[in-house]
Amino acid sequence: MSLGRADYWASGADGVLRIAQCHSCLRFMHTQNVLCPQCHGRDIGYEPVSGNGTIVGFTVNHQQWLPHLPPPYVVAIVALSEDSRIRLTTNIVGCPPEDLSVGMAVRVLFEQVSDDVWLPLFEPNPDASALPEPIPEPADYRSNLRPPVTATRFEHAVAITGVGQSKIGRRLMVEPLSLTVDACLAAIADAGLTSSDIDGLSTYPGSGGGGGMSEGGIMAVEQVLKVRPTWVNGGNELPGQNGSIIAAMLAVSSGLCKHVLCFRTVWESTHSELVRSGRLTVPSARPTGMFEHRAPFGAMSAANWIACQASNYFHRYGGDRRTLGAIAVNARSNASANPEAVYRDPITMDDYLSARMVSTPFGLYDCDVPIDGAVAVIVSAAETAMDRPNSPVFVEAVGTQIMEDLSWDQGTLTHTPQSLGPAAHLWTRTDFGPEDVDVALLYDGFTFNALSWLEGLGFCEPGGAADFIDEGRGISIDGRLPLNPHGGQLSAGRTHGYGFFREAVLQLRGQAPGRQVKDPKVAVVTAGGGVPSGAVLLRTDKS
């Protein structure tokens, strides 16, 4: 628990909800209480509010995440009546899940869970009108769009000259650093380079990736490869996982490096097996950071968080799970032709609809597949590209700007947070438009992520994904916009962003391991299942 938010968690002692409020301009804020976002005042205290609110997104969780909290239970985002910009992730109680709806009026009640913590839960408000309450309108994120600083594009100074991938699979029980080295050596060879040519290293998330999300970062890899780089980068606060590749582009375009080796390793499925079998112990601790406001309510997975946005989307625009199902069925159809994919057996819409629920509206096939594996990418100076053995792939533009609140519940509700801003930013850095894209490699940690990117990038209007997808015909390999021809993370496996980048490069080279789009010239790649995120536009022709 944050020391500064102790008053928030203790506010239920007298049955009154208290929210941080600026004493200078009276603006409420949540979850931070350090600086007023409106007047930048520092005189902030926790003040009583009515405890009334409106459900603006919810999900019925069916997955056991915590031993003390058996499913099913409802995770919801509630907007407070005093200010709809202030939202609490919480549980809805006292109501059958099937009777809940976005727009339902609710009121707070508290559950004491320790001497100093009272959880603010919500129940239907019997004093409210039976009519749905208004829900917040989408924010005008485009008003935050910044124009390019200069006409010069750093992206045009680099090329993608090599890609590599290790063995991919479920529970490989292989040392993760070994997977990293396999992918790195494959990428270096693919670029026609040697280890001594590599003068930069870049990765996500660095050494801090727990839960099977890292091989150990820059230190571990440099200790093995010993390339003696002039520049390194490793961290998780980047424009998506592929932000580490964008960072490499900046290093190369500045002249600091000539060939940067980027890598991303996951071993989640082996990690889970080690924990399950008792061979690895994960220490327990009181939740901090963003989990301080999620773990107490059992909202442990991005499946819960993003499902709340999906419920808001379907409430606002209409439609149902079949739109998401078309994305899942298409992914599996593409994976069936990809020998590298983890799951290759085709599925039907009936299979999708009958699969077990995870967190409504997400079922089993809406969720990507944890795996073990590594992917590596070589970013080179553009002037060296023609000397490489494979056709070079050039970078047209990147989309990196944060235009929405960096939050799972305080900002964008209609789409996956941070899919709209970077998408809009991408098109400010190029003369190309959505109509020029031949193949889309869009992050699909969940089916709704891919839907959000489709609309955010302007391939269709907000709420128009169902018509654009056209029951899968619009995103098939011969559709108007082929989507994730390798099967995406939904079926090929969660390589956590880098797999989309590698597939885009192989598609543009005409070397896809599975389904190949006919003569593609331009590919868009996105990464990030929420906050932050990023987009990259790749092309075959040098500008």
FENZI-V693394 format. One record per residue. RES is the residue in three letters. D_LAST is the distance of its C-alpha to the last C-alpha in whole Angstrom. Layout:
BEGIN
RES|D_LAST ; RES|D_LAST
END
This chain:
BEGIN
MET|52 ; SER|51 ; LEU|53 ; GLY|52 ; ARG|52 ; ALA|56 ; ASP|57 ; TYR|55 ; TRP|56 ; ALA|60 ; SER|60 ; GLY|61 ; ALA|64 ; ASP|66 ; GLY|64 ; VAL|62 ; LEU|58 ; ARG|57 ; ILE|53 ; ALA|52 ; GLN|52 ; CYS|51 ; HIS|54 ; SER|53 ; CYS|51 ; LEU|52 ; ARG|49 ; PHE|49 ; MET|47 ; HIS|46 ; THR|46 ; GLN|45 ; ASN|48 ; VAL|47 ; LEU|45 ; CYS|45 ; PRO|42 ; GLN|43 ; CYS|45 ; HIS|45 ; GLY|48 ; ARG|50 ; ASP|53 ; ILE|53 ; GLY|55 ; TYR|56 ; GLU|57 ; PRO|59 ; VAL|57 ; SER|59 ; GLY|57 ; ASN|57 ; GLY|53 ; THR|51 ; ILE|49 ; VAL|46 ; GLY|45 ; PHE|47 ; THR|47 ; VAL|50 ; ASN|49 ; HIS|51 ; GLN|49 ; GLN|52 ; TRP|50 ; LEU|53 ; PRO|56 ; HIS|58 ; LEU|56 ; PRO|57 ; PRO|55 ; PRO|54 ; TYR|54 ; VAL|52 ; VAL|49 ; ALA|48 ; ILE|46 ; VAL|49 ; ALA|48 ; LEU|51 ; SER|53 ; GLU|53 ; ASP|49 ; SER|47 ; ARG|44 ; ILE|46 ; ARG|46 ; LEU|48 ; THR|47 ; THR|51 ; ASN|53 ; ILE|55 ; VAL|58 ; GLY|61 ; CYS|60 ; PRO|59 ; PRO|55 ; GLU|55 ; ASP|57 ; LEU|54 ; SER|51 ; VAL|48 ; GLY|50 ; MET|53 ; ALA|55 ; VAL|56 ; ARG|58 ; VAL|58 ; LEU|61 ; PHE|61 ; GLU|61 ; GLN|63 ; VAL|61 ; SER|62 ; ASP|65 ; ASP|62 ; VAL|59 ; TRP|60 ; LEU|57 ; PRO|56 ; LEU|56 ; PHE|56 ; GLU|59 ; PRO|59 ; ASN|60 ; PRO|64 ; ASP|64 ; ALA|61 ; SER|60 ; ALA|60 ; LEU|57 ; PRO|53 ; GLU|52 ; PRO|49 ; ILE|46 ; PRO|43 ; GLU|40 ; PRO|37 ; ALA|36 ; ASP|33 ; TYR|31 ; ARG|28 ; SER|30 ; ASN|29 ; LEU|25 ; ARG|24 ; PRO|21 ; PRO|18 ; VAL|20 ; THR|17 ; ALA|14 ; THR|12 ; ARG|11 ; PHE|12 ; GLU|11 ; HIS|7 ; ALA|10 ; VAL|11 ; ALA|11 ; ILE|14 ; THR|16 ; GLY|20 ; VAL|22 ; GLY|26 ; GLN|28 ; SER|32 ; LYS|35 ; ILE|35 ; GLY|38 ; ARG|41 ; ARG|43 ; LEU|42 ; MET|45 ; VAL|42 ; GLU|42 ; PRO|39 ; LEU|37 ; SER|38 ; LEU|35 ; THR|33 ; VAL|33 ; ASP|33 ; ALA|30 ; CYS|28 ; LEU|30 ; ALA|28 ; ALA|25 ; ILE|25 ; ALA|26 ; ASP|23 ; ALA|21 ; GLY|23 ; LEU|24 ; THR|28 ; SER|29 ; SER|29 ; ASP|25 ; ILE|25 ; ASP|25 ; GLY|25 ; LEU|26 ; SER|26 ; THR|28 ; TYR|29 ; PRO|32 ; GLY|33 ; SER|37 ; GLY|38 ; GLY|37 ; GLY|41 ; GLY|42 ; GLY|40 ; MET|37 ; SER|36 ; GLU|37 ; GLY|38 ; GLY|34 ; ILE|33 ; MET|36 ; ALA|37 ; VAL|34 ; GLU|34 ; GLN|38 ; VAL|37 ; LEU|34 ; LYS|35 ; VAL|31 ; ARG|32 ; PRO|29 ; THR|28 ; TRP|27 ; VAL|28 ; ASN|28 ; GLY|30 ; GLY|31 ; ASN|31 ; GLU|31 ; LEU|27 ; PRO|25 ; GLY|26 ; GLN|26 ; ASN|23 ; GLY|23 ; SER|24 ; ILE|20 ; ILE|19 ; ALA|21 ; ALA|20 ; MET|16 ; LEU|18 ; ALA|20 ; VAL|17 ; SER|15 ; SER|19 ; GLY|19 ; LEU|22 ; CYS|21 ; LYS|19 ; HIS|20 ; VAL|22 ; LEU|24 ; CYS|24 ; PHE|27 ; ARG|29 ; THR|32 ; VAL|35 ; TRP|39 ; GLU|40 ; SER|42 ; THR|44 ; HIS|44 ; SER|46 ; GLU|48 ; LEU|49 ; VAL|50 ; ARG|52 ; SER|54 ; GLY|55 ; ARG|53 ; LEU|51 ; THR|52 ; VAL|50 ; PRO|52 ; SER|53 ; ALA|52 ; ARG|53 ; PRO|49 ; THR|47 ; GLY|44 ; MET|43 ; PHE|45 ; GLU|48 ; HIS|48 ; ARG|47 ; ALA|49 ; PRO|52 ; PHE|51 ; GLY|50 ; ALA|47 ; MET|45 ; SER|42 ; ALA|39 ; ALA|41 ; ASN|43 ; TRP|41 ; ILE|38 ; ALA|41 ; CYS|42 ; GLN|39 ; ALA|39 ; SER|43 ; ASN|41 ; TYR|39 ; PHE|41 ; HIS|44 ; ARG|41 ; TYR|40 ; GLY|42 ; GLY|41 ; ASP|43 ; ARG|42 ; ARG|41 ; THR|37 ; LEU|37 ; GLY|39 ; ALA|36 ; ILE|33 ; ALA|36 ; VAL|37 ; ASN|33 ; ALA|32 ; ARG|35 ; SER|35 ; ASN|31 ; ALA|33 ; SER|36 ; ALA|33 ; ASN|32 ; PRO|34 ; GLU|33 ; ALA|34 ; VAL|37 ; TYR|38 ; ARG|38 ; ASP|41 ; PRO|40 ; ILE|42 ; THR|43 ; MET|43 ; ASP|46 ; ASP|46 ; TYR|43 ; LEU|46 ; SER|49 ; ALA|47 ; ARG|49 ; MET|48 ; VAL|46 ; SER|46 ; THR|46 ; PRO|44 ; PHE|42 ; GLY|44 ; LEU|43 ; TYR|40 ; ASP|38 ; CYS|38 ; ASP|36 ; VAL|37 ; PRO|38 ; ILE|38 ; ASP|37 ; GLY|34 ; ALA|31 ; VAL|27 ; ALA|25 ; VAL|21 ; ILE|20 ; VAL|17 ; SER|16 ; ALA|14 ; ALA|11 ; GLU|12 ; THR|15 ; ALA|13 ; MET|14 ; ASP|17 ; ARG|18 ; PRO|20 ; ASN|18 ; SER|15 ; PRO|12 ; VAL|11 ; PHE|9 ; VAL|10 ; GLU|8 ; ALA|12 ; VAL|15 ; GLY|18 ; THR|21 ; GLN|24 ; ILE|27 ; MET|28 ; GLU|31 ; ASP|35 ; LEU|34 ; SER|37 ; TRP|38 ; ASP|41 ; GLN|40 ; GLY|37 ; THR|35 ; LEU|38 ; THR|36 ; HIS|33 ; THR|33 ; PRO|32 ; GLN|29 ; SER|27 ; LEU|27 ; GLY|26 ; PRO|23 ; ALA|22 ; ALA|22 ; HIS|20 ; LEU|17 ; TRP|16 ; THR|17 ; ARG|13 ; THR|11 ; ASP|11 ; PHE|12 ; GLY|16 ; PRO|18 ; GLU|18 ; ASP|15 ; VAL|16 ; ASP|17 ; VAL|19 ; ALA|21 ; LEU|22 ; LEU|24 ; TYR|27 ; ASP|30 ; GLY|33 ; PHE|35 ; THR|34 ; PHE|34 ; ASN|31 ; ALA|29 ; LEU|30 ; SER|30 ; TRP|26 ; LEU|26 ; GLU|27 ; GLY|26 ; LEU|22 ; GLY|23 ; PHE|24 ; CYS|27 ; GLU|30 ; PRO|32 ; GLY|35 ; GLY|33 ; ALA|32 ; ALA|35 ; ASP|34 ; PHE|31 ; ILE|32 ; ASP|34 ; GLU|37 ; GLY|34 ; ARG|33 ; GLY|30 ; ILE|28 ; SER|29 ; ILE|27 ; ASP|27 ; GLY|27 ; ARG|25 ; LEU|23 ; PRO|24 ; LEU|25 ; ASN|26 ; PRO|26 ; HIS|28 ; GLY|30 ; GLY|29 ; GLN|31 ; LEU|34 ; SER|35 ; ALA|33 ; GLY|34 ; ARG|33 ; THR|30 ; HIS|30 ; GLY|26 ; TYR|25 ; GLY|26 ; PHE|23 ; PHE|20 ; ARG|21 ; GLU|22 ; ALA|18 ; VAL|17 ; LEU|20 ; GLN|19 ; LEU|16 ; ARG|17 ; GLY|20 ; GLN|22 ; ALA|24 ; PRO|28 ; GLY|29 ; ARG|28 ; GLN|24 ; VAL|22 ; LYS|22 ; ASP|18 ; PRO|16 ; LYS|12 ; VAL|12 ; ALA|15 ; VAL|17 ; VAL|19 ; THR|22 ; ALA|25 ; GLY|28 ; GLY|31 ; GLY|32 ; VAL|31 ; PRO|29 ; SER|26 ; GLY|22 ; ALA|19 ; VAL|16 ; LEU|13 ; LEU|11 ; ARG|9 ; THR|9 ; ASP|6 ; LYS|4 ; SER|0
END
